[in-house]
Amino acid sequence: MLVAVTAKGTNLAAEVDPRFGRAPYILIVDTETMDFESLDNSENVNAFKGAGIQAATMVADKGAEVLLTGYCGPNAFKTVQAAGMKVVSDVAGTVEQAVKKFLAGNVTYSDNANTEGHW
């Protein structure tokens, strides 16, 4: 399974970035092999608006089934759901720790956005 994880860096040791749309990187991690692809999200970091929607589209296009992040605003959440992805919010630690916690089943899927966005 492919999961998307918001990150402050480009590898599994990077800290999870709490922002979805404005995270500098989003890692697409294969949970079976821990192979990953680092997506540069810098175009959305300083976007006036729509950063979450653009980031959601980018990770959906990569085939991610789950998003692991800190906060997901309402428009991004709707876009992620429309793409058939599930969201796990309030994720912290490194990307590797977040994926391992997910694999262990120690996460709760979000029913809705957990921020108003734009922070």
N, CA, C and O atoms as a MOPAC input file, in Angstrom:
PM7 MOZYME 1SCF
protein

 N      0.83900 1    -1.17100 1     0.00000 1
 C      0.00000 1     0.00000 1     0.00000 1
 C      0.88900 1     1.24100 1     0.00000 1
 O      1.94500 1     1.26500 1     0.63200 1
 N      0.45200 1     2.24800 1    -0.70500 1
 C      1.17000 1     3.52000 1    -0.72300 1
 C      0.50500 1     4.49700 1     0.23800 1
 O     -0.71100 1     4.68400 1     0.20900 1
 N      1.32400 1     5.12100 1     1.09700 1
 C      0.82600 1     6.15100 1     1.99900 1
 C      1.59600 1     7.43300 1     1.73600 1
 O      2.78200 1     7.40100 1     1.40700 1
 N      0.91900 1     8.55300 1     1.88100 1
 C      1.54300 1     9.86200 1     1.74000 1
 C      1.78100 1    10.42500 1     3.13400 1
 O      0.89000 1    10.38600 1     3.98200 1
 N      2.98300 1    10.94800 1     3.37200 1
 C      3.32600 1    11.50400 1     4.67000 1
 C      3.92300 1    12.90000 1     4.45700 1
 O      4.88100 1    13.05800 1     3.69900 1
 N      3.36200 1    13.90100 1     5.11900 1
 C      3.91500 1    15.25000 1     5.01600 1
 C      5.23800 1    15.29100 1     5.76700 1
 O      5.35600 1    14.72600 1     6.85500 1
 N      6.23300 1    15.95800 1     5.19000 1
 C      7.58200 1    15.90900 1     5.76900 1
 C      8.31300 1    17.23800 1     5.65200 1
 O      8.06000 1    18.04400 1     4.75700 1
 N      9.23500 1    17.43300 1     6.60000 1
 C     10.09700 1    18.61300 1     6.58600 1
 C     11.36800 1    18.35500 1     5.78600 1
 O     12.12900 1    19.28500 1     5.51900 1
 N     11.60500 1    17.10200 1     5.40100 1
 C     12.79500 1    16.73000 1     4.63600 1
 C     12.46700 1    15.67900 1     3.60300 1
 O     11.30100 1    15.35600 1     3.37400 1
 N     13.50600 1    15.14700 1     2.98000 1
 C     13.31000 1    14.27600 1     1.81500 1
 C     13.53700 1    12.79700 1     2.07400 1
 O     13.61100 1    12.01700 1     1.12400 1
 N     13.65000 1    12.38100 1     3.35700 1
 C     13.88500 1    10.96300 1     3.61800 1
 C     13.06600 1    10.48200 1     4.81300 1
 O     12.35000 1    11.26200 1     5.44100 1
 N     13.17800 1     9.19800 1     5.11700 1
 C     12.36300 1     8.59900 1     6.17600 1
 C     12.71600 1     9.11300 1     7.56100 1
 O     11.90600 1     9.00300 1     8.48100 1
 N     13.90900 1     9.67300 1     7.73000 1
 C     14.31600 1    10.22000 1     9.02300 1
 C     13.80700 1    11.65100 1     9.24100 1
 O     13.98000 1    12.21900 1    10.31900 1
 N     13.19100 1    12.21500 1     8.22800 1
 C     12.67200 1    13.58800 1     8.33400 1
 C     11.49100 1    13.63800 1     9.30000 1
 O     10.72700 1    12.68100 1     9.42400 1
 N     11.36300 1    14.76900 1     9.97600 1
 C     10.22500 1    14.97600 1    10.86400 1
 C      8.95300 1    15.16300 1    10.02700 1
 O      8.98200 1    15.75200 1     8.94700 1
 N      7.85600 1    14.65400 1    10.54500 1
 C      6.56200 1    14.87500 1     9.90700 1
 C      6.25200 1    16.36300 1    10.00400 1
 O      6.38400 1    16.95500 1    11.07600 1
 N      5.84700 1    16.96300 1     8.91200 1
 C      5.41000 1    18.35900 1     8.92800 1
 C      3.92900 1    18.36300 1     9.26800 1
 O      3.15700 1    17.63600 1     8.64300 1
 N      3.51000 1    19.16900 1    10.24800 1
 C      2.10400 1    19.14600 1    10.64300 1
 C      1.15800 1    19.71700 1     9.59100 1
 O     -0.04500 1    19.46100 1     9.64300 1
 N      1.67800 1    20.47900 1     8.64700 1
 C      0.83200 1    21.09800 1     7.62100 1
 C      0.73600 1    20.17600 1     6.41000 1
 O      1.74300 1    19.62400 1     5.96700 1
 N     -0.45100 1    20.01200 1     5.88200 1
 C     -0.58100 1    19.18700 1     4.68500 1
 C     -0.24700 1    19.99400 1     3.43900 1
 O      0.77200 1    19.74100 1     2.79500 1
 N     -1.06800 1    20.93900 1     3.09800 1
 C     -0.89100 1    21.66800 1     1.84500 1
 C      0.38800 1    22.45700 1     1.75400 1
 O      0.90000 1    22.67900 1     0.65700 1
 N      0.92000 1    22.89000 1     2.88700 1
 C      2.09300 1    23.74600 1     2.88300 1
 C      3.35800 1    23.06500 1     3.41400 1
 O      4.34500 1    23.73400 1     3.71900 1
 N      3.32400 1    21.75600 1     3.52200 1
 C      4.53400 1    21.01200 1     3.89300 1
 C      5.53600 1    21.12200 1     2.74000 1
 O      5.13600 1    21.05700 1     1.57700 1
 N      6.83200 1    21.28800 1     3.03900 1
 C      7.79300 1    21.41800 1     1.93800 1
 C      7.93900 1    20.14600 1     1.10100 1
 O      8.25300 1    20.20900 1    -0.08800 1
 N      7.70700 1    18.98400 1     1.73900 1
 C      7.81100 1    17.71600 1     1.01300 1
 C      6.67600 1    16.79700 1     1.43100 1
 O      6.14100 1    16.90000 1     2.53500 1
 N      6.32800 1    15.91200 1     0.53900 1
 C      5.38900 1    14.84300 1     0.84200 1
 C      6.04900 1    13.56100 1     0.34000 1
 O      6.38600 1    13.43900 1    -0.83800 1
 N      6.22500 1    12.61700 1     1.24600 1
 C      6.83800 1    11.34300 1     0.86400 1
 C      5.75200 1    10.32300 1     0.57400 1
 O      4.81000 1    10.16900 1     1.35200 1
 N      5.88400 1     9.63300 1    -0.53900 1
 C      4.99100 1     8.54000 1    -0.88800 1
 C      5.75400 1     7.26700 1    -0.52700 1
 O      6.76000 1     6.93900 1    -1.15600 1
 N      5.26700 1     6.55200 1     0.49500 1
 C      5.98300 1     5.40200 1     1.04200 1
 C      5.22200 1     4.11700 1     0.73300 1
 O      4.01900 1     4.02100 1     0.97300 1
 N      5.93800 1     3.13400 1     0.20100 1
 C      5.38300 1     1.79700 1    -0.00600 1
 C      5.50900 1     1.06700 1     1.32200 1
 O      6.62200 1     0.79200 1     1.77100 1
 N      4.38800 1     0.74900 1     1.95800 1
 C      4.41200 1     0.16600 1     3.29500 1
 C      4.97300 1    -1.25500 1     3.32300 1
 O      5.34900 1    -1.74200 1     4.38900 1
 N      5.03700 1    -1.91900 1     2.18800 1
 C      5.57600 1    -3.28300 1     2.14900 1
 C      7.09600 1    -3.30100 1     2.09400 1
 O      7.72900 1    -4.19200 1     2.66100 1
 N      7.68300 1    -2.32200 1     1.41500 1
 C      9.13000 1    -2.31800 1     1.21100 1
 C      9.84100 1    -1.14500 1     1.89000 1
 O     11.06500 1    -1.15400 1     2.02500 1
 N      9.07900 1    -0.14200 1     2.31300 1
 C      9.58800 1     1.13000 1     2.84900 1
 C     10.36600 1     1.92500 1     1.79800 1
 O     11.07500 1     2.87300 1     2.13600 1
 N     10.23500 1     1.53900 1     0.52100 1
 C     10.75800 1     2.37200 1    -0.55200 1
 C      9.89400 1     3.62800 1    -0.59700 1
 O      8.71100 1     3.58600 1    -0.25900 1
 N     10.48500 1     4.74300 1    -1.01500 1
 C      9.71200 1     5.97900 1    -1.02200 1
 C     10.12600 1     6.89100 1    -2.16200 1
 O     11.21300 1     6.77600 1    -2.72700 1
 N      9.22400 1     7.79400 1    -2.47300 1
 C      9.47300 1     8.85900 1    -3.44100 1
 C      9.20900 1    10.16800 1    -2.71500 1
 O      8.17700 1    10.32100 1    -2.06100 1
 N     10.12600 1    11.09900 1    -2.82600 1
 C      9.97200 1    12.40300 1    -2.19500 1
 C      9.42000 1    13.39300 1    -3.21600 1
 O     10.02800 1    13.63300 1    -4.25900 1
 N      8.25900 1    13.96300 1    -2.89900 1
 C      7.64500 1    14.94200 1    -3.78600 1
 C      7.94400 1    16.34800 1    -3.27300 1
 O      7.72400 1    16.64700 1    -2.10000 1
 N      8.43900 1    17.19400 1    -4.14300 1
 C      8.72300 1    18.58500 1    -3.79300 1
 C      7.40700 1    19.35700 1    -3.83100 1
 O      6.78300 1    19.48800 1    -4.88300 1
 N      6.99900 1    19.86000 1    -2.68300 1
 C      5.73400 1    20.59600 1    -2.58200 1
 C      5.96600 1    22.09800 1    -2.46100 1
 O      5.06500 1    22.83000 1    -2.05200 1
 N      7.17700 1    22.57200 1    -2.81600 1
 C      7.52800 1    23.98300 1    -2.62200 1
 C      6.62000 1    24.93800 1    -3.38900 1
 O      6.42300 1    26.08100 1    -2.97500 1
 N      6.07700 1    24.47900 1    -4.48600 1
 C      5.17400 1    25.33500 1    -5.26100 1
 C      3.94000 1    25.71700 1    -4.44200 1
 O      3.38700 1    26.80200 1    -4.61600 1
 N      3.51000 1    24.82200 1    -3.55000 1
 C      2.32500 1    25.08600 1    -2.74600 1
 C      2.63100 1    25.77600 1    -1.42200 1
 O      1.72600 1    26.32600 1    -0.79500 1
 N      3.88800 1    25.75900 1    -0.98400 1
 C      4.22800 1    26.32200 1     0.32500 1
 C      3.81600 1    27.78200 1     0.43400 1
 O      3.29100 1    28.20000 1     1.46600 1
 N      4.04500 1    28.55800 1    -0.60700 1
 C      3.73300 1    29.98300 1    -0.56900 1
 C      2.51000 1    30.35300 1    -1.40300 1
 O      2.30200 1    31.52400 1    -1.72200 1
 N      1.71500 1    29.37000 1    -1.75000 1
 C      0.51600 1    29.64300 1    -2.55000 1
 C     -0.45300 1    30.52100 1    -1.76900 1
 O     -0.60500 1    30.36400 1    -0.55700 1
 N     -1.10000 1    31.43700 1    -2.46100 1
 C     -2.06900 1    32.32300 1    -1.81200 1
 C     -3.24600 1    31.51800 1    -1.28100 1
 O     -3.69200 1    31.72000 1    -0.15100 1
 N     -3.74300 1    30.60500 1    -2.10600 1
 C     -4.82900 1    29.72400 1    -1.67100 1
 C     -4.78800 1    28.46300 1    -2.52800 1
 O     -4.14000 1    28.43100 1    -3.57400 1
 N     -5.48700 1    27.42700 1    -2.07200 1
 C     -5.56900 1    26.19000 1    -2.84100 1
 C     -4.41600 1    25.23100 1    -2.64300 1
 O     -4.31200 1    24.23600 1    -3.36000 1
 N     -3.53400 1    25.51400 1    -1.67000 1
 C     -2.37100 1    24.65200 1    -1.46100 1
 C     -2.77800 1    23.22400 1    -1.11300 1
 O     -2.20200 1    22.26900 1    -1.63400 1
 N     -3.76600 1    23.07600 1    -0.23800 1
 C     -4.20900 1    21.74400 1     0.16900 1
 C     -4.83600 1    20.97200 1    -0.96900 1
 O     -4.62700 1    19.76700 1    -1.10300 1
 N     -5.60200 1    21.66400 1    -1.78500 1
 C     -6.25500 1    21.00700 1    -2.92900 1
 C     -5.19700 1    20.52500 1    -3.91800 1
 O     -5.28100 1    19.40600 1    -4.42600 1
 N     -4.20000 1    21.36900 1    -4.19200 1
 C     -3.13500 1    20.98800 1    -5.12200 1
 C     -2.31400 1    19.82100 1    -4.57000 1
 O     -1.96700 1    18.89800 1    -5.30600 1
 N     -2.00600 1    19.86600 1    -3.26600 1
 C     -1.23900 1    18.77700 1    -2.65900 1
 C     -2.04800 1    17.48100 1    -2.67700 1
 O     -1.49900 1    16.40800 1    -2.92700 1
 N     -3.34500 1    17.58000 1    -2.41400 1
 C     -4.20500 1    16.39300 1    -2.43100 1
 C     -4.23800 1    15.77100 1    -3.82100 1
 O     -4.18800 1    14.54900 1    -3.96000 1
 N     -4.32000 1    16.59600 1    -4.83100 1
 C     -4.32700 1    16.11100 1    -6.21000 1
 C     -3.00500 1    15.42400 1    -6.53900 1
 O     -2.98700 1    14.37900 1    -7.18900 1
 N     -1.90400 1    16.01100 1    -6.09000 1
 C     -0.57700 1    15.45400 1    -6.36100 1
 C     -0.42300 1    14.06200 1    -5.74300 1
 O      0.04900 1    13.14100 1    -6.41000 1
 N     -0.81700 1    13.90000 1    -4.47400 1
 C     -0.64400 1    12.59000 1    -3.83800 1
 C     -1.63400 1    11.56500 1    -4.37800 1
 O     -1.31300 1    10.37900 1    -4.45400 1
 N     -2.82300 1    12.00100 1    -4.75000 1
 C     -3.79300 1    11.08300 1    -5.34700 1
 C     -3.28000 1    10.57200 1    -6.69100 1
 O     -3.44500 1     9.39900 1    -7.02400 1
 N     -2.65800 1    11.46500 1    -7.45600 1
 C     -2.10000 1    11.07200 1    -8.75700 1
 C     -0.97900 1    10.04200 1    -8.60600 1
 O     -0.71500 1     9.28000 1    -9.53700 1
 N     -0.32000 1    10.01000 1    -7.44800 1
 C      0.74800 1     9.04700 1    -7.19500 1
 C      0.20800 1     7.70500 1    -6.68100 1
 O      0.96500 1     6.74800 1    -6.51900 1
 N     -1.09400 1     7.64500 1    -6.42900 1
 C     -1.70100 1     6.38300 1    -6.02700 1
 C     -1.74700 1     6.12800 1    -4.52800 1
 O     -2.00700 1     5.00400 1    -4.09900 1
 N     -1.50000 1     7.15700 1    -3.73200 1
 C     -1.55800 1     6.98400 1    -2.27800 1
 C     -2.98900 1     6.66300 1    -1.84700 1
 O     -3.95100 1     7.21200 1    -2.38400 1
 N     -3.10900 1     5.76800 1    -0.87200 1
 C     -4.41700 1     5.37400 1    -0.35300 1
 C     -4.71800 1     6.00400 1     0.99800 1
 O     -5.87600 1     6.10100 1     1.40500 1
 N     -3.66500 1     6.43200 1     1.68900 1
 C     -3.81300 1     7.03100 1     3.01600 1
 C     -2.87800 1     8.23000 1     3.11300 1
 O     -1.76200 1     8.20300 1     2.59300 1
 N     -3.34400 1     9.28500 1     3.78500 1
 C     -2.53400 1    10.46400 1     4.07200 1
 C     -2.26600 1    10.50700 1     5.56300 1
 O     -3.19400 1    10.46300 1     6.37100 1
 N     -0.97500 1    10.59500 1     5.93200 1
 C     -0.56900 1    10.75800 1     7.32200 1
 C     -0.03600 1    12.18000 1     7.46700 1
 O      0.94600 1    12.54500 1     6.82000 1
 N     -0.68000 1    12.98700 1     8.31600 1
 C     -0.29900 1    14.39000 1     8.46600 1
 C     -0.70500 1    14.89500 1     9.83700 1
 O     -1.32800 1    14.17800 1    10.62000 1
 N     -0.35000 1    16.12300 1    10.11500 1
 C     -0.74600 1    16.73700 1    11.37700 1
 C     -2.13000 1    17.34500 1    11.26400 1
 O     -3.04500 1    16.99900 1    12.01200 1
 N     -2.26700 1    18.26300 1    10.30900 1
 C     -3.52500 1    18.97900 1    10.13000 1
 C     -3.94300 1    18.94700 1     8.67000 1
 O     -3.11200 1    19.03300 1     7.76600 1
 N     -5.23900 1    18.82300 1     8.45700 1
 C     -5.79400 1    18.81500 1     7.10600 1
 C     -7.03200 1    19.70700 1     7.10600 1
 O     -8.01100 1    19.42500 1     7.79800 1
 N     -6.98000 1    20.77400 1     6.33200 1
 C     -8.08500 1    21.72400 1     6.25400 1
 C     -9.28100 1    21.17100 1     5.49400 1
 O     -9.19000 1    20.11400 1     4.86900 1
 N    -10.40600 1    21.88600 1     5.54600 1
 C    -11.65200 1    21.37400 1     4.96900 1
 C    -11.62100 1    21.13800 1     3.46300 1
 O    -12.13100 1    20.11900 1     2.99900 1
 N    -11.04300 1    22.04100 1     2.69600 1
 C    -11.02300 1    21.85400 1     1.24100 1
 C    -10.09500 1    20.71100 1     0.84000 1
 O    -10.42400 1    19.91100 1    -0.03600 1
 N     -8.94100 1    20.64300 1     1.48600 1
 C     -8.01500 1    19.53900 1     1.20900 1
 C     -8.64400 1    18.21800 1     1.62300 1
 O     -8.52900 1    17.22300 1     0.90800 1
 N     -9.30800 1    18.20300 1     2.77400 1
 C     -9.92900 1    16.97100 1     3.26300 1
 C    -10.96500 1    16.46600 1     2.26500 1
 O    -11.01600 1    15.27300 1     1.96800 1
 N    -11.78700 1    17.37100 1     1.75100 1
 C    -12.80800 1    16.98300 1     0.76300 1
 C    -12.15500 1    16.42500 1    -0.50100 1
 O    -12.63400 1    15.44600 1    -1.07400 1
 N    -11.06400 1    17.05100 1    -0.92800 1
 C    -10.37000 1    16.60500 1    -2.13400 1
 C     -9.75000 1    15.22800 1    -1.92000 1
 O     -9.82200 1    14.37000 1    -2.80000 1
 N     -9.14200 1    15.01300 1    -0.75300 1
 C     -8.53600 1    13.72000 1    -0.43100 1
 C     -9.61600 1    12.63700 1    -0.39400 1
 O     -9.43500 1    11.55200 1    -0.94700 1
 N    -10.73200 1    12.93900 1     0.25800 1
 C    -11.82900 1    11.96800 1     0.32300 1
 C    -12.38700 1    11.66300 1    -1.06200 1
 O    -12.67100 1    10.50800 1    -1.38000 1
 N    -12.54400 1    12.69500 1    -1.88300 1
 C    -13.08000 1    12.49700 1    -3.22600 1
 C    -12.17600 1    11.59400 1    -4.05800 1
 O    -12.64200 1    10.89900 1    -4.96100 1
 N    -10.87800 1    11.60900 1    -3.74800 1
 C     -9.91600 1    10.75700 1    -4.45400 1
 C     -9.90200 1     9.33400 1    -3.87900 1
 O     -9.16400 1     8.47600 1    -4.36100 1
 N    -10.71500 1     9.09000 1    -2.85300 1
 C    -10.78900 1     7.75500 1    -2.27600 1
 C     -9.72900 1     7.46000 1    -1.23000 1
 O     -9.53300 1     6.30700 1    -0.84500 1
 N     -9.04400 1     8.50200 1    -0.77000 1
 C     -8.00500 1     8.32500 1     0.24100 1
 C     -8.58300 1     8.52800 1     1.64200 1
 O     -9.57400 1     9.23600 1     1.82500 1
 N     -7.94300 1     7.89300 1     2.62300 1
 C     -8.28300 1     8.09700 1     4.02100 1
 C     -7.24200 1     9.02000 1     4.63700 1
 O     -6.11100 1     9.10300 1     4.15900 1
 N     -7.63800 1     9.72200 1     5.71500 1
 C     -6.74400 1    10.66500 1     6.37100 1
 C     -6.52300 1    10.25600 1     7.82200 1
 O     -7.46500 1     9.92100 1     8.54100 1
 N     -5.27100 1    10.29000 1     8.23300 1
 C     -4.90800 1    10.13500 1     9.63800 1
 C     -4.26600 1    11.45300 1    10.04900 1
 O     -3.20900 1    11.81700 1     9.53400 1
 N     -4.89900 1    12.17100 1    10.97600 1
 C     -4.40100 1    13.46800 1    11.44200 1
 C     -3.65400 1    13.31400 1    12.75800 1
 O     -3.59800 1    12.23000 1    13.33700 1
 N     -3.08300 1    14.41700 1    13.21600 1
 C     -2.35300 1    14.47700 1    14.48900 1
 C     -1.14800 1    13.54000 1    14.51500 1
 O     -0.80500 1    12.99100 1    15.56200 1
 N     -0.51200 1    13.36100 1    13.36700 1
 C      0.65900 1    12.49600 1    13.24800 1
 C      1.90600 1    13.31700 1    13.59300 1
 O      2.02700 1    14.47300 1    13.18600 1
 N      2.82600 1    12.71500 1    14.34000 1
 C      4.06800 1    13.39800 1    14.71400 1
 C      5.21800 1    12.39800 1    14.68300 1
 O      5.01500 1    11.20700 1    14.44500 1
 N      6.42500 1    12.89600 1    14.92700 1
 C      7.61900 1    12.04900 1    14.89500 1
 C      8.27400 1    12.09400 1    13.53300 1
 O      8.08900 1    13.04800 1    12.77800 1
 N      9.04100 1    11.05900 1    13.21800 1
 C      9.66100 1    10.99000 1    11.89900 1
 C      8.69600 1    10.29900 1    10.93300 1
 O      7.71400 1     9.67900 1    11.34300 1
 N      8.99900 1    10.42200 1     9.65900 1
 C      8.18400 1     9.74100 1     8.65100 1
 C      8.19800 1     8.23800 1     8.90600 1
 O      7.15200 1     7.59200 1     8.85200 1
 N      9.36800 1     7.67900 1     9.18100 1
 C      9.47000 1     6.24300 1     9.43000 1
 C      8.63500 1     5.83400 1    10.64600 1
 O      7.93800 1     4.82000 1    10.60000 1
 N      8.69500 1     6.60600 1    11.72400 1
 C      7.89900 1     6.30300 1    12.91600 1
 C      6.40600 1     6.35400 1    12.60300 1
 O      5.64000 1     5.51000 1    13.06700 1
 N      5.99900 1     7.34300 1    11.81600 1
 C      4.58500 1     7.48800 1    11.46100 1
 C      4.09800 1     6.28600 1    10.65400 1
 O      3.00200 1     5.77700 1    10.89200 1
 N      4.90800 1     5.83500 1     9.70600 1
 C      4.51900 1     4.68900 1     8.88100 1
 C      4.46500 1     3.42100 1     9.73500 1
 O      3.54700 1     2.61400 1     9.58800 1
 N      5.43700 1     3.24300 1    10.61800 1
 C      5.44000 1     2.05300 1    11.48200 1
 C      4.24000 1     2.05300 1    12.42900 1
 O      3.65800 1     1.00100 1    12.69500 1
 N      3.87300 1     3.21500 1    12.93100 1
 C      2.69200 1     3.32000 1    13.79400 1
 C      1.43900 1     2.96100 1    12.98700 1
 O      0.54900 1     2.27100 1    13.48500 1
 N      1.38000 1     3.43200 1    11.74900 1
 C      0.26400 1     3.10600 1    10.86400 1
 C      0.19700 1     1.59300 1    10.62600 1
 O     -0.87300 1     0.99200 1    10.71500 1
 N      1.34000 1     0.98900 1    10.32400 1
 C      1.38600 1    -0.45000 1    10.05500 1
 C      0.97400 1    -1.27500 1    11.27000 1
 O      0.40400 1    -2.35700 1    11.13200 1
 N      1.26600 1    -0.75900 1    12.45500 1
 C      0.90100 1    -1.46100 1    13.69200 1
 C     -0.58300 1    -1.29600 1    14.02800 1
 O     -1.09300 1    -1.91500 1    14.96300 1
 N     -1.27000 1    -0.44800 1    13.24600 1
 C     -2.69400 1    -0.22800 1    13.49100 1
 C     -2.98200 1     0.73200 1    14.62400 1
 O     -4.09700 1     0.76700 1    15.14500 1
 N     -1.97600 1     1.51800 1    15.01300 1
 C     -2.12700 1     2.45200 1    16.13000 1
 C     -2.51100 1     3.85000 1    15.65800 1
 O     -1.94500 1     4.84200 1    16.11600 1
 N     -3.46800 1     3.92400 1    14.74600 1
 C     -3.93200 1     5.21300 1    14.23400 1
 C     -5.46300 1     5.21800 1    14.17300 1
 O     -6.11400 1     4.17400 1    14.17900 1
 N     -5.99500 1     6.41100 1    14.11500 1
 C     -7.43800 1     6.58300 1    13.96000 1
 C     -7.67700 1     7.41300 1    12.70800 1
 O     -7.07500 1     8.47300 1    12.53500 1
 N     -8.54700 1     6.93300 1    11.84500 1
 C     -8.86700 1     7.68700 1    10.63400 1
 C     -9.76600 1     8.87100 1    10.99000 1
 O    -10.65100 1     8.76400 1    11.83900 1
 N     -9.52400 1     9.98600 1    10.33300 1
 C    -10.28300 1    11.20300 1    10.58100 1
 C    -11.60900 1    11.17300 1     9.83200 1
 O    -11.69600 1    10.68300 1     8.70600 1
 N    -12.63900 1    11.71000 1    10.48200 1
 C    -13.95600 1    11.83100 1     9.86100 1
 C    -14.14200 1    13.17800 1     9.16900 1
 O    -15.02300 1    13.33800 1     8.32400 1
 N    -13.30100 1    14.14400 1     9.54000 1
 C    -13.42200 1    15.48500 1     8.95300 1
 C    -12.12000 1    16.25800 1     9.16300 1
 O    -11.18400 1    15.77700 1     9.80200 1
 N    -12.09100 1    17.46000 1     8.61000 1
 C    -10.91300 1    18.31200 1     8.74800 1
 C    -10.67100 1    18.63800 1    10.21500 1
 O    -11.61300 1    18.70300 1    11.00500 1
 N     -9.40400 1    18.84400 1    10.58000 1
 C     -9.11100 1    19.18200 1    11.97300 1
 C     -8.48800 1    20.56200 1    12.12500 1
 O     -7.88500 1    20.87200 1    13.15200 1
 N     -8.64100 1    21.39300 1    11.08900 1
 C     -8.21300 1    22.78000 1    11.15100 1
 C     -8.99600 1    23.55800 1    10.10600 1
 O     -9.57300 1    22.98500 1     9.18200 1
 N     -9.00300 1    24.86000 1    10.26800 1
 C     -9.66700 1    25.70800 1     9.27800 1
 C     -8.77700 1    25.95700 1     8.07900 1
 O     -9.22100 1    26.51000 1     7.07200 1
 N     -7.51800 1    25.55000 1     8.18100 1
 C     -6.57200 1    25.73500 1     7.07600 1
 C     -5.85200 1    27.05300 1     7.16200 1
 O     -6.11500 1    27.85400 1     8.05800 1
 N     -4.93600 1    27.28700 1     6.22700 1
 C     -4.15600 1    28.53800 1     6.11500 1
 C     -3.40700 1    28.88900 1     7.37800 1
 O     -3.48300 1    30.02900 1     7.83700 1
 N     -2.67800 1    27.93600 1     7.96000 1
 C     -1.84300 1    28.31200 1     9.12100 1
 C     -0.41900 1    27.99100 1     8.88100 1
 O      0.42400 1    28.23600 1     9.74400 1

